[in-house]
Amino acid sequence: MTRTRTRWWLYVVLVLGLVAMVMPFVWMILGSFKTTAEIRQYPTNFWPIDPTLDNYAQLFGRLDFTAFFTNSIIVAFFVTAGNIVFSSMVGYALAKLEFRGKKLLFAVVLSTLMVPGVVTFVPLFVLTANLGLVNSYPGLILPFLITPLGVFLMRQFMLSLPDDIIEAARIDGAGEWRIFLRVIMPLCGPAVATLTILTFLGSWNNFLWPLVVATTEDKYTLPVALALYSVGQNAAQYGLMMAGAVVVVVPVLLIFVVLQRYFVQGIALTGIK
Amino acid sequence: MVALTPSAPTRARASRRSRRTTLIAWGFAAPFVILFLVFMAGPIVASFFMSFTDLTTRDLQTPFNVNVVGFENYAKLFDDPRFLRSLLNTAAFVLVGVPLTMALALAVALALNTGISKFRTVFRVGYYAPVVTSIVAIAIVWRFILQPDGLLNAFLGWFGITGPDWLQSTTWALPSLILMAVWRNIGTLMVIFLAGLQGVPKEHHEAAMVDGANAFQRFGSITLPAMRPTLLFAAVITGIGYLQFFEEPFVMTRGGPLDSTLSTAMYTYNQFGFGNYSYASAASYVLFLAIVVLSLIQFRFLGRKD
């Protein structure tokens, strides 16, 4: 009897919590369809009375959000590709090969797992400036082509693959590169999927470095454009800003809902018990 | 029987093979190592050395042609009330934000793990959703929610409460940013705690129930101790994340009002913007040191019994 009642209360509390978690997203989407006049009213209506697409029209017309969206995609694509290729390669060496310096390499990867971007961005900018890469795609992409977390994730996954298949391939005379490409990588699907999602997301949401290195509008990524517009002269344009947030957030939310098991897997794969 | 000491030719062959493997392995690691040295290890070290020089935006093309000024940048930092204020704000963000996020996430995880059987995926997806979103985008949304005539105050109005102008108040601005950070990060810790709860032995709970222990006693004497490594990990990653909070004040308050939400990361960024590169590096290294110290303290505190 008491037990049933406890559970019932738990559902109520969890649902209230869920409403609090989801409400900002609902508010964002509804706000993006409201006219400025409607927003100025107080108290504000929950549902847009006179829904309009004007905010989106401005976003992709007057402001160049098509270009920002494209920039975000380009940067995220190369960052993700680089992480998959390079992390897999180091991951294989760390998981399946015995070599001099292995312990040192892994220790370095582990110790830099949590180094924040705010510590490195100033010298990184000086370096980028001297390479002539400020305000360029390589400038946006190069520093993120590798992440220690990606290496760690691939190593952890590859450790779980049996050594027998590698030994068998070696006896058949296959070289390490062949083994890596033909034997190991085809088995790494789940790890690569998780890494893809995590890296793409990290790049898509990345803010500090693009803010520093993209100096003109044509190289802005979505978060940079959104942040700079939100504190500039468009700041009071509530509906416009909400529409901008929708463009950044909703694609990612959709991907998350569809692929949510890979997100959870990512946390499991990085070795957290 | 396998010979205990391999014959000389075998040993030579083995060492030749291991040299070959070492070469191949570093071949696999090479692209990573090069990119890592140039774009990560290099800047970490450079940032340290830069903080002892007077490098500014004028020296951008000749970064090695600078004067060494010793601890001058650090002395100046700790003389600047705005920097000290930023440290205080950052400390408050971590000291309030981390326990709050952990407590709420643990409560959600426990509820999902023990109390309910239906809609678990719906809850999990809903609570985790904010984690995947851009902080910049949701900070904009929250900025509007927290306006004097915004959604939060409309909600409080139902209960007859007149809410303040959250982001323009020196009292409420920082708590508002903490609230948003908690909202965004509950999901990460919830998933980590859910995984951790799988590792709590069920037999212990059953034995304690037989002995008549109530739910709170069981939580305190069985669940919490078993979760110690998980809690440690959660505290470290959340603390490290919160120490760097930047997007929230950048978008929502610009560090104001009266520096009440100025974070150390934002102070660093501002100094970088003014062209004071070495001074900004010094500020970022103070933050880095705080991150290292925090990890060590948390390891000591939570790892006591191990």
Interface residues (C-beta under 8 A of the other chain):
Chain A: T6 R7 L10 Y11 V13 L14 G17 L18 A20 M21 V22 M23 P24 F25 W27 M28 G31 Y42 P43 T44 V85 F86 S87 M89 V90 Y92 A93 L94 L97 E98 F99 R100 G101 K102 L105 V108 T112 M114 V115 P116 G117 V118 V119 T120 F121 V122 P123 L124 F125 V126 L127 A129 N130 L142 P143 L145 I146 P148 V151 E176 W177 F180 L201 W204 N205 F207 L208 V212 L222 P223 L226 A227 S230 V231 Y238 M241 M242 G244 A245 V248 V249 V252 L253 I255 F256 V257 Q260 F263 V264 I267 A268 I272 K273
Chain B: S18 T21 T22 I24 A25 W26 F28 A29 P31 F32 V33 L35 F36 V38 F39 M40 A41 G42 P43 I44 A46 S47 M50 L55 L60 Q61 P63 V108 A111 L112 G115 I116 T121 V122 F123 R124 V125 G126 Y127 Y128 A129 P130 V132 T133 S134 I135 V136 A137 I138 I140 V141 W142 R143 F144 I145 D149 L151 A154 G157 W183 I186 T188 V191 I192 A195 G196 G199 P229 T230 F233 V236 I237 I240 L243 Q244 F246 E247 F250 V251 R254 A265 T268 Y269 F272 Y277 A280 S281 S284 Y285 L287 F288 I291 S295
